[in-house]
């Protein structure tokens, strides 16, 4: 799953690459990847899940007590974030439940209809998803490395669809590139600029889309002057990709900033110091009518101002590596931060 056709694997409307790890099976791609199936069955299964109840009980727009359905996509990080959202909303007095839906193509229409009330989203990815819906797949990108501008663009596209975009959080999950610790030490690398200046020729373990995506090979060459020999199409952040870099077969791997398994492979991220990647900050998107009130925003803002990229990476590790359940990991985190 490779990122958007614009600049990040997450950031684009419908085409993204697989996840940071084979186990998570998600990577930016899952977030934006279109999937087969129809929304009809989903609509039927969600109709009684809370969106309509909340509309009746809470027609004022999320201001009083009611039930809220939090949507979760089918990958680890989304499941964890949904459980975190559910936890803080429950503390705020809502009857919050989590509904797992395969991907954005299925849950976005349900969010607009109010059958799902809240979803954890990625600013740049969601902005480009809605941009493509409104202006077509070849629309001029609206997302950028500037988080404020990207969220503003997202709000402009979301509002006419009955959606409200809350404040973006500190946690960011966007495309990132890693090398082995030994390689970084040998060539004194801490940033992608360092790699460009080193004049080392590298092969990138990534999806084959890396060859043409602006955030990948073309961007690395143009923005950082990195000498790219070629692409080893082992996927984005997969175990095979990371193993290839660990073994020295490849020198650079495309993954994500919340990849929890880098240490297992002896890899380290190189800082995107010239901001090639889009701002994929975690941001709550809600149905404006059913969950657009102050109380919902305040509850989720408390979480967003607390959760960091490092925190989210560690929560991913607990689920993917330690095999803990997303709900348990989320509950433990919220209690440790005084949010549950």
Secondary structure, DSSP 8 states (H G I E B T S, - for coil): ----SSS-SSSSSS-----SSTTTT-HHHHHH----S-HHHHHHHHTTSSHHHHHHHTTTTS-SS-EEEEEE-SSHHHHHHHHHHHHHHHHTT-EEEEEE-S-HHHHHHHHHHTSS-EEEEEHHHHHHHHHHHHH-TT------S-HHHHHHHHHHHHHTTTEEEEEEEEEE--EEEEEEHHHHHHHT-SBHHHHHHHT-EEEEEE-GGGGT-TTTHHHHHHHH--EEEEEEES-SS-HHHHHHHHTTS-SEEEEETT-TTTGGGTEEEEB-TT--S---EEEEEEEHHHH-SHHHHHHHHHHHTT--HHHHHHHHHHHHTT---HHHHHHHHHHHTT--
